[in-house]
Amino acid sequence: MNISKVRSLAKSDLHNHCLLGGRRSVIEKFSGKKLSTFKAVHPGIGDLNQWIGTELRPFFQMPGAFEKAVEAAFLQARFDGVTRLEMSIDVMFGTIFHVPPERIVAVLKHFHQAVAPGIDFCPELGFPRNKSLRTLLACFEPFPDFGYFKSIDLYDDEFAQPIANFRELYRFARSRGMKCKAHAGEFGSAGSVKEAVEVLELDAVQHGIGAADDPAVMKWLAGHKIQLNICPTSNIRLKRVKSYKTHPIRILYDHGVQVTINTDDVLVFGDGVSEQYLKLFKAGVFTAEELEVIRQYGLEG
């Protein structure tokens, strides 16, 4: 198995934050500035948020930066051999950087068709967990009428406030026919994964690796066919997991939980889906046959 072979295979990326998911070379060429290498000092997302504020916030204040970031994300997905892409835009991005919703939709549509029309693209809206429900609902309000976004995700600091605070948001999204996903168990416990699924009636969990600590929760996830969209490199770079060899994705897989392999933020962490398949193989975590099973999980739903 080699990287060229893996890239040539059709695969999914179901956990991808668009504006952090582009090819670094494209972003650096446009900005005329080399981005610093991200390195977490402490476990958690605090260092990541600081890096984003220092490195990327000035970038997004440049004219045309939003368009370039979206283009870079589709270029990365195409390069990586991704054929099914669930990629999120932060619901608050437009408010912060004064990009109207119709422009967000138009830019996503344009670069999907211009760069990677062969990709089955399912656009997603992302909601930061550290904001109030009313703020998020107000930002959400203009988007459903476009009939464009297919799913939602709740992310950022999973300890910011109780998951139940977002029940109304998820009920509204479900009433509009949207797939419901949320970050849980990235740093939280197995119990927090089960709670998120039950309270928000989730279709899938982003990360969810905390579930590996509890066989009963893994059995429950497997029985309810709740897919975990896992990002191994992200988990390692954010100091949640020590290495590929010790990553709990193997435990989850062995307990019958349906798992997929995804990028999270390739602009920050550096690895596409293909690199992660190869690293898990070389670390002896999965055989080529097992990775094929995981690849099919992602392509099927």
KALIN-V587127 format. One record per backbone hydrogen bond with DSSP energy under -0.5 kcal/mol. CO is the residue of the C=O (numbers start at 1). NH is the residue of the N-H. Records with the same first field share a line. If there is no record, write none. Layout:
CO = NH + NH
This chain:
2 = 6
3 = 7
4 = 8
5 = 9
6 = 9
11 = 83 + 84
13 = 86
15 = 264
16 = 18 + 88
17 = 20
18 = 21
20 = 267 + 268
23 = 26 + 27
24 = 28
25 = 29
26 = 30
27 = 31
28 = 32 + 33
45 = 49
46 = 50
47 = 51
48 = 52
49 = 53
50 = 54
51 = 55 + 56
52 = 56 + 57
56 = 60
57 = 61
58 = 61
59 = 62
62 = 65
64 = 68
65 = 69
66 = 70
67 = 71
68 = 72
69 = 73
70 = 74
71 = 75
72 = 23 + 76
73 = 77
74 = 78
75 = 79
76 = 80
77 = 82
78 = 81
81 = 11
83 = 120
84 = 13
85 = 87 + 122
86 = 16
87 = 124
88 = 18
89 = 126
90 = 93
92 = 96
93 = 97
94 = 98 + 99
98 = 100
100 = 103 + 104
101 = 105
102 = 106
103 = 107
104 = 108
105 = 109
106 = 110
107 = 111
108 = 112
109 = 113
110 = 114
111 = 115 + 116
112 = 116
113 = 117
116 = 119
119 = 121
120 = 85 + 122
121 = 123
122 = 87
123 = 150 + 151
124 = 89
125 = 153
126 = 91
127 = 155
128 = 131
132 = 136
133 = 137
134 = 138
135 = 139
136 = 140
137 = 141
140 = 143 + 144
143 = 146
144 = 147
150 = 179
151 = 125
152 = 181
153 = 127
154 = 183
155 = 129
156 = 158
157 = 160
162 = 165
163 = 166
164 = 167
166 = 170
167 = 171
168 = 172
169 = 173
170 = 174
171 = 175
172 = 176
173 = 176 + 178
174 = 177
179 = 152 + 181
180 = 203 + 204
182 = 206
184 = 208
185 = 210
189 = 193
190 = 194
191 = 195
192 = 196
193 = 197
194 = 198
195 = 199
196 = 200
197 = 201 + 202
203 = 227
204 = 182
205 = 207 + 229
206 = 184 + 208
208 = 211
209 = 212
210 = 190 + 213
211 = 214
214 = 218
215 = 219
216 = 220
217 = 221
218 = 222
219 = 223
220 = 224
221 = 226
222 = 225
225 = 227
227 = 205 + 229
228 = 230 + 260
229 = 207
230 = 262
231 = 235
232 = 236
233 = 237
234 = 238
235 = 240 + 241
236 = 239
237 = 40
238 = 44
244 = 247
247 = 250
248 = 252
249 = 253
250 = 254
251 = 255
252 = 255 + 257
253 = 256
257 = 259
258 = 228
260 = 230
263 = 265
264 = 17
265 = 268 + 269
266 = 270
272 = 276
273 = 277
274 = 278
275 = 279
276 = 280
277 = 281
278 = 282
279 = 283
280 = 285 + 286
281 = 284
287 = 291
288 = 292
289 = 293
290 = 294
291 = 295
292 = 296
293 = 297
294 = 298
295 = 299
296 = 300
297 = 301
